[in-house]
Amino acid sequence: MNAWLVLLMNVAVGSAIGGMTNELAIRMLFRPHKPWQIGGWRVPFTPGLIPRRRDEIAVHMGRLVEEYLLTAEGIKRALAQSGMEKTLNTWLTGVVDRWCADGRTLRQFLHAAAPELLAEEGGISESVRRPLQQRWQAFVNELIHHHEQKRLRELIPAEGMARIDTALEDASRLLLERFRAYLHSPDGQQTVQQMMRGMLGGGGMFGGLVGMFLTEEKIVGKLLPYLDDLLAHPELVNRLNRFLRQEADRWLDKTVRDVYDWIGAQQVEAWSSALFAKLEEQGVRLLDKPLGQLLSPLRQTVADQVIPRLARWMVETVEHNVERLFHKLSVRDIVTRQVEGFPIERIEEMIVGISGREFRMITILGFILGGVIGLVQGLLAALWR
């Protein structure tokens, strides 16, 4: 009976030692959080393993995240496989749809977002208008200075030159047709009669002699058909077209500086100010229109063309610059600083929350192994007696 009691005592003591040892080892991973001091002597194994090696753990964790977890290649693969472009497309389309359904005017939207942009009388505030006008004038001056040595011909694209040629041909025909129509009108006939009256009245004896046999009406009636045939003749159209083309070529060969000097700086500045005022007037009119009304005509084009290109550009921009972004962000340093500043209590709570079941199994396994060792030790002791 004493042998069985000794055996049970060995099993109980071994089990308790094994379980308590494993539990103590688990606790010593985190605790104590700070070193224990007895006078000037630090108690061994304090603080716990993780608090004592937290700086090294932070450095290794930062290296692990940068080199294996959060890599540029991994981000590129994630972007390619996650459907980010489709997600952006859907999100942007939703934003545009909300804007198209918005009944607020652009003035209300600006008044809520940036009230300093609007003046009390309803236009653009002077603090905004003045810089805009200065920038506009600087833009016009810079544009003229940049192209001042170029000929007008060089600034007009090929399609524009073709349109000028067509316009000159049309202008030649139109001028002659309008002149013919004017000659057949009462005002035109009256003008011709006055011209003939002046010629006959001031023609001396010959003019008086002609006036005795031919009246002004007869002369005009004989002259108009001749003038009409002359104005309808293709050769006159071609000559007028060549004349207009020569004048156009003469102007197209002038430089921007020549035209600017011919017009005058004051006139150019006046035109620039007038154009700015016109643009400002149109802009103020747009302020009182609903945002949805302004965007609705563009909704389909934006949804079908602009948004897909914008979403694709955003994804490609991230993909092409992800390595540069990672280099500037320095993921390793960020992770290291975060881990170094993370409270030990939170680290313990997080690890225990994740691995609490395994830790309990390790403690139970210690009880079992300690009990087995105590049992073997007791049996060996009984056999040696």
PyMOL commands that set and color helices and strands:
alter all, ss='L'
color gray80, all
select helices_A, chain A and resi 2-27+49-52+54-69+72-81+84-100+106-113+115-117+126-147+152-155+158-184+186-201+204-213+216-232+234-252+256-263+265-287+291-329+331-340+344-383
alter helices_A, ss='H'
color red, helices_A
select strands_A, chain A and resi 37-38+41-42
alter strands_A, ss='S'
color yellow, strands_A
deselect
rebuild
show_as cartoon
